[in-house]
Amino acid sequence: MKRVQSVLIIDDSESDLFLTRHHLMECGHYEAIHTEEDGSSALEALDGRVDPDIILLDLNMPRLNGFEFLEEYKLRNRPSQSAIIVMAHSPDIIDEIRQKIDFTLVRDVILKPLTKEIAIELALRFGRL
């Protein structure tokens, strides 16, 4: 069974964080789940204590939003070992998001809230044996 050693959720919505964390834990493929409420605190965590296999990134956040996070992440020349998955709050904006993001950094765009099925699919795509 493929396992994800560490995932970082970057989202300022408490309800979305709760659901995402719940489905990640429920599927049993994720060992460590870290959360940050905005891009700025996520960059600090990535600089020091967190090295995730997957980053689940919301775009609409205070201080440093998801687009700004991606730009800063790229400027810091971080190794692209983390699979960055952008989470969209509406299916209506997914195409617009796909036109704006840098797919050398981002691996996929998914719809919020994360479901158990998507959590399993991400573990199978980006986890390790």
C-alpha positions in Angstrom: 0.0 0.0 0.0 1.4 3.4 -0.9 1.8 5.8 2.0 2.3 9.6 2.2 4.8 10.4 5.0 3.7 14.0 5.3 1.1 16.3 3.9 0.8 20.1 4.5 -2.7 21.7 4.2 -2.6 25.5 3.6 -6.1 26.8 4.2 -7.7 29.5 6.3 -11.1 27.9 6.5 -11.6 26.0 9.7 -14.4 23.9 8.2 -12.4 23.0 5.1 -9.3 22.1 7.3 -11.5 19.9 9.5 -13.0 18.0 6.5 -9.7 17.7 4.7 -7.9 16.4 7.8 -10.8 14.0 8.5 -10.7 12.5 5.0 -6.9 12.2 5.0 -6.9 10.4 8.3 -9.9 8.2 7.4 -8.4 6.7 4.3 -5.3 5.5 6.2 -2.6 6.4 3.7 -1.2 9.5 5.5 1.2 9.4 8.4 1.6 13.1 9.4 -0.8 15.9 8.6 0.4 19.5 9.1 -1.8 22.6 8.7 -1.1 26.3 8.2 -3.6 29.1 7.9 -1.9 31.2 5.2 1.0 31.1 2.7 3.3 33.1 4.9 3.2 30.7 7.8 3.4 27.8 5.4 6.7 29.2 4.0 8.1 29.5 7.5 7.1 25.9 8.2 8.7 24.7 5.0 11.9 26.5 5.9 12.2 24.7 9.1 10.1 21.9 10.4 8.0 20.5 7.5 9.1 18.6 4.4 5.8 17.3 2.9 5.3 14.8 0.1 2.0 16.7 -0.8 1.0 20.3 -0.3 -2.7 21.0 -0.5 -3.0 24.7 -1.3 -6.1 27.0 -1.0 -5.8 30.1 -3.1 -8.0 32.6 -1.2 -6.2 33.4 2.1 -5.2 36.4 4.1 -1.6 37.8 4.3 -0.1 35.7 1.5 -2.6 34.0 -0.8 -2.1 30.9 -2.8 -0.8 32.6 -5.9 1.7 34.7 -3.9 2.7 31.5 -2.0 3.6 29.8 -5.3 5.6 32.8 -6.5 7.6 33.0 -3.2 8.0 29.2 -3.2 9.5 29.3 -6.7 11.8 32.3 -5.8 13.2 30.4 -2.8 14.4 27.7 -5.2 12.8 25.0 -3.1 13.2 21.5 -4.6 10.0 20.5 -6.3 9.8 17.2 -4.4 6.5 18.2 -2.9 3.5 17.6 -5.1 1.5 20.9 -4.9 -2.2 20.4 -5.4 -4.4 23.6 -5.7 -7.8 23.4 -4.1 -10.6 25.4 -5.8 -13.7 26.4 -4.0 -15.9 26.3 -7.1 -16.0 24.3 -10.3 -16.7 27.5 -12.2 -13.2 28.8 -11.6 -11.1 25.7 -12.2 -10.4 26.5 -15.8 -9.5 30.1 -14.9 -7.1 28.8 -12.2 -5.5 26.4 -14.6 -4.7 29.3 -17.0 -3.0 31.3 -14.2 -0.9 28.8 -12.4 2.6 27.5 -13.1 2.3 23.8 -13.9 6.0 23.3 -13.3 5.2 23.7 -9.6 1.5 22.6 -9.4 0.6 19.0 -10.2 -3.2 19.3 -10.2 -6.2 21.4 -9.3 -9.0 19.7 -7.3 -12.3 20.9 -6.0 -12.9 21.6 -2.3 -13.7 20.1 0.0 -11.4 17.1 -0.3 -13.2 13.8 -0.3 -12.0 10.4 0.9 -11.9 9.2 -2.7 -9.6 12.1 -3.8 -7.4 11.6 -0.7 -6.9 7.9 -1.7 -6.2 8.9 -5.3 -3.6 11.5 -4.2 -1.9 8.9 -2.0 -1.8 6.4 -4.9 -0.3 9.1 -7.3 2.2 10.7 -4.9 2.8 8.2 -2.1 5.6 5.8 -1.7 5.7 2.0 -1.2 
